[in-house]
Amino acid sequence: MPLVTLEVPIELAPLPADVSAFLNEADQRIERFAQQARVHAFIPSDYVLVYDALRSLAARSVAPGNAFCEWGCGMGVVACLAAMAGYEVCGIEINQELVEEARALADDFHVPVEIVCGNMIPPGGDRHADNASLEMAWLEMGGPDAYDELGLDIDDFDLVFAYPWPGEEQVIYDLFEHYAATGAVLATYHGIEGVRLQRKVN
């Protein structure tokens, strides 16, 4: 089932005070974490742009429902922003240190998200990642089954967000096309290219 590009206007608006305070704190924690260099090549998204995209999607009810998952959620910033935009949120991250940082950030701001440590590639999905051979690939094989931990499957989510490394976009698209529910929306961040939106169709 192919993916089709969605042209959804992203409305830029002043950040709510709670979102602004959250992002200020998140930026400080990311900077401290990066200085310690505990995780190789941890690069954050443009969080303001992503938040504007998420609330634009929510305002237009573009996704078929409210269930959101972030693949490779890092410190959980986008996952928390999605919750602030009104979604019911899960985040998947394979690095335990980042999971702990994400949970602490969400707890400190009382944001209702569930962050699990595990692999966003479901069992049997390794074949879709065979081409992810870049030296700095962020996709990892093996590890705990995140969906088992969540008690959910990929097709339970209405909106999935990911920030793939350049050259790994097709892996994300293939995974989503194969496992997501028909009608679900994939949002991906691509640096200076911004946010790309796609829907799985029949």
Legacy VTK file of the C-alpha trace (Angstrom):
# vtk DataFile Version 3.0
C-alpha trace
ASCII
DATASET POLYDATA
POINTS 202 float
0.000 0.000 0.000
1.722 3.220 -1.127
2.348 6.434 0.722
0.968 9.677 -0.680
2.312 13.124 0.113
0.047 15.427 2.098
0.058 19.158 1.512
-1.020 20.532 4.865
-0.374 24.214 5.592
1.735 24.607 8.706
0.479 27.622 10.589
3.125 29.523 12.507
1.873 31.077 15.722
3.331 32.290 19.019
4.158 29.431 21.346
1.952 28.950 24.402
3.777 29.935 27.584
3.972 26.354 28.869
5.435 25.106 25.577
7.975 27.925 25.517
9.081 27.175 29.088
9.298 23.478 28.279
11.464 24.073 25.197
13.778 26.428 27.065
14.426 23.745 29.677
14.710 21.023 27.037
17.342 23.049 25.150
19.411 23.396 28.325
19.222 19.680 29.066
20.118 18.763 25.483
23.153 21.067 25.619
24.340 19.507 28.881
23.773 16.026 27.520
25.632 16.805 24.284
28.617 18.219 26.197
28.943 14.920 28.014
28.911 13.187 24.592
27.353 10.031 25.961
25.469 9.322 22.720
27.143 9.544 19.325
25.778 12.230 16.993
22.625 13.160 18.888
21.069 15.926 16.759
17.765 17.543 17.779
14.967 18.585 15.427
13.702 22.126 14.909
11.264 21.741 17.770
9.292 24.933 17.123
8.653 23.930 13.522
7.697 20.390 14.550
5.307 21.701 17.217
3.682 24.028 14.676
3.278 21.062 12.327
1.766 18.874 15.046
-0.779 21.427 16.174
-1.663 22.207 12.547
-2.321 18.498 11.965
-4.374 18.303 15.148
-6.435 21.392 14.287
-7.353 19.884 10.902
-7.854 16.318 12.202
-5.548 15.089 9.448
-4.739 11.796 11.195
-7.610 9.336 11.675
-7.261 9.443 15.455
-5.212 10.684 18.398
-2.660 7.892 18.950
0.887 9.175 18.354
4.247 7.398 18.387
7.722 8.845 17.991
10.278 6.443 16.521
13.696 7.094 18.053
12.439 9.704 20.498
15.812 10.650 21.979
15.175 12.935 24.942
11.443 12.824 24.296
11.008 16.458 23.276
8.802 15.825 20.225
6.835 13.195 22.139
6.112 15.751 24.860
5.219 18.412 22.291
2.774 15.999 20.690
1.116 15.450 24.076
0.934 19.218 24.551
-0.747 19.412 21.128
-3.428 16.993 22.308
-2.229 13.568 21.187
-2.051 10.375 23.246
1.656 9.696 23.062
4.191 6.881 23.156
7.887 7.268 22.454
10.343 4.527 21.530
14.085 4.888 22.133
16.720 2.148 22.133
19.296 4.016 24.247
18.605 3.614 27.967
20.331 6.874 28.943
18.120 8.839 26.572
15.048 7.006 27.854
15.881 8.097 31.404
16.411 11.696 30.258
13.110 11.643 28.340
11.144 10.262 31.269
12.648 12.813 33.646
11.846 15.707 31.298
8.243 14.552 30.861
7.792 13.970 34.594
9.230 17.360 35.531
6.688 19.094 33.275
3.834 16.694 34.095
3.437 15.731 30.441
1.517 12.461 29.962
3.724 10.382 27.681
4.858 6.758 27.813
8.516 6.292 26.920
9.824 2.744 26.471
13.310 1.403 25.877
13.313 -0.838 22.841
13.594 -1.095 19.086
11.169 0.770 16.836
11.746 -1.912 14.178
9.203 -4.653 14.918
10.138 -8.352 14.984
10.606 -9.500 11.400
11.137 -5.945 10.181
14.933 -6.171 9.914
14.693 -6.867 6.195
13.362 -3.342 5.656
16.532 -1.942 7.247
18.996 -3.992 5.187
19.968 -0.900 3.197
20.719 1.186 6.301
24.477 0.820 6.045
25.604 4.396 6.615
28.559 4.786 8.918
26.524 6.917 11.317
23.261 5.019 10.966
20.855 5.596 13.851
18.870 2.445 13.160
19.886 -0.494 15.298
18.996 -4.131 14.973
17.931 -6.287 17.898
17.190 -5.133 21.409
13.903 -5.295 23.310
10.621 -5.364 21.400
9.190 -1.911 22.127
5.721 -2.837 20.897
5.533 -5.780 23.276
6.461 -3.405 26.105
3.723 -0.993 25.010
1.160 -3.714 24.417
0.539 -2.128 21.009
1.387 -2.642 17.344
2.428 -0.083 14.732
-1.022 -0.213 13.177
-2.507 1.023 16.468
-0.963 4.462 15.867
-2.671 7.193 13.840
0.400 9.438 13.554
4.067 8.431 13.629
6.984 10.873 13.770
10.627 10.125 12.923
13.824 12.076 12.238
15.849 9.812 9.936
19.464 10.250 8.994
19.984 11.403 5.390
19.832 8.344 3.161
17.752 6.358 5.643
14.433 7.952 4.785
13.401 5.045 2.575
13.846 2.602 5.442
11.371 4.603 7.521
8.965 4.834 4.596
9.176 1.081 3.961
8.543 0.226 7.606
5.580 2.557 7.778
4.152 1.385 4.465
4.424 -2.257 5.506
3.187 -2.067 9.111
1.037 1.049 9.609
-2.738 1.076 9.370
-4.387 2.356 6.215
-5.089 6.054 6.690
-2.301 6.587 9.226
0.012 9.568 8.773
3.824 9.630 8.833
5.574 12.887 9.725
9.339 13.055 9.158
11.780 15.880 9.816
14.460 16.564 7.203
16.573 19.452 8.480
16.437 22.475 6.186
13.750 20.716 4.112
11.418 20.863 7.095
8.617 18.415 7.882
7.333 15.946 5.279
3.860 14.450 5.672
2.633 11.240 4.062
-0.440 9.066 4.411
-0.728 5.325 3.867
-3.502 4.571 1.365
-5.014 1.471 -0.239
LINES 1 203
202 0 1 2 3 4 5 6 7 8 9 10 11 12 13 14 15 16 17 18 19 20 21 22 23 24 25 26 27 28 29 30 31 32 33 34 35 36 37 38 39 40 41 42 43 44 45 46 47 48 49 50 51 52 53 54 55 56 57 58 59 60 61 62 63 64 65 66 67 68 69 70 71 72 73 74 75 76 77 78 79 80 81 82 83 84 85 86 87 88 89 90 91 92 93 94 95 96 97 98 99 100 101 102 103 104 105 106 107 108 109 110 111 112 113 114 115 116 117 118 119 120 121 122 123 124 125 126 127 128 129 130 131 132 133 134 135 136 137 138 139 140 141 142 143 144 145 146 147 148 149 150 151 152 153 154 155 156 157 158 159 160 161 162 163 164 165 166 167 168 169 170 171 172 173 174 175 176 177 178 179 180 181 182 183 184 185 186 187 188 189 190 191 192 193 194 195 196 197 198 199 200 201
